[in-house]
Amino acid sequence: MDVFWEEGMLKHDTGRGVFDSGMDPGFLDVLEAHPENAGRVKNIVSILKRGPIAPFISWHQGRPALISELLSFHSQEYIDELVKADKSGGKNFGAGTFLNPGSWDAALLAAGTTLSAMKHILDGNGKISYALVRPPGHHAQPTQADGYCFLNNAGLAVDLALSSGLNKVAVIDIDVHYGNGTAEGFYRSNKVLTISLHMNHGSWGPSHPQDGTVDELGEGDGYGYNLNIPLPNGSGNRGYARAISELVVPAIERFDPEMMVLVVGQDSSAFDANGRQCLTMEGYRKIGQMVREMADKHSEGRILIVQEGGYHVTYSAYCLHATLEGVLNIPAPLLPDPLAYYPEDETFTVAVVESINKFHRENVPFLK
């Protein structure tokens, strides 16, 4: 596996406050680091370099994206807004999304590093690449920032694949939040199948108008090519496996993509402050295995993995390690789970999955 990383992304300083608000109420002695902080990514880098998966990994340096490259997904006006905000010393874009000094350079590195990881596959230099990037990107829409995200790293990589001659790209997003920015970018395209498994959180304000509900199916030529799978809190390992088996696998089978993009966020873990989905290392490993199986069948084994959320500074690294073990088809776990079992409510999830499946069969033309 080829991992693309650039240390300059650590310079994005999101500050401290009450959770992700940046607020100091004046009566707390200890203000916590913003969830999307450099420490979480440092631990991912270190577990991949010094953990038992290290022999399976080849490291590659990232690069900053060019402004011209950003315009494949984002509008010129929005990019101008980001550049202006950087030059003026920063801006609060809301929803915990702070562009501070150093943030814009880190965002350019995240975008360029993801593009490099995709190009590595497109050029035939490898089949599985992991873009270890921050700030994350899947909430960034063509014209606005959202949810800690400024540039849509995965979306830019998908556009690169399409401009390089591919006709079908599938995106599977397992971050605990709806990948609304990626969905919005390809909402009218039948060349990109966007699938998002997320907790049922709905819209959280003007920066995130999409609800992530099952009836957001796309528009025009893209109708039926955006599939949302909002899962109940506590779905857990078996619930996610069932949702992928019954909803994702059939959609991928019909779409038959030439490239798979796995958008990973470990905030769907059992111990993440930003999600409540109860996944453990076992669940992430299974997801990795299932995505690899789909890629081997449909996209000649080609998978771009893009890092998104995941805010438990230690457990996120373990869960990412497990995900990559699954993608690499390593036969047995290389690391024990340090936190292990957590309750899950598969019964409720089964009913939700069956309901979504029925809705898809009735409303998505290529799944009928």
Secondary structure, DSSP 4 states (H G I P E B T S, - for coil): -EEEE-GGGGG----EESTTS----SS-S-PEEPSS-HHHHHHHHHHHHHSTTGGG-EEEE--PPPHHHHTTTS-HHHHHHHHHHHHTT-EE-STT-EE-TTHHHHHHHHHHHHHHHHHHHHTTS-SEEEE--SS--TT-BTTB-BTTBSS-HHHHHHHHHHHTT---EEEEE-SSS--HHHHHHTTT-SSEEEEEEEE-----BTTB-----TT----GGGTT-EEEEEE-TT-HHHHHHHHIIIIIHHHHHHH--SEEEEEE-GGGBTT-TT----B-HHHHHHHHHHHHHHHHHHSTT-EEEEE-----TTHHHHHHHHHHHHHTT-SS-SS--SS------HHHHHHHHHHHHHHHHHH-GGG-
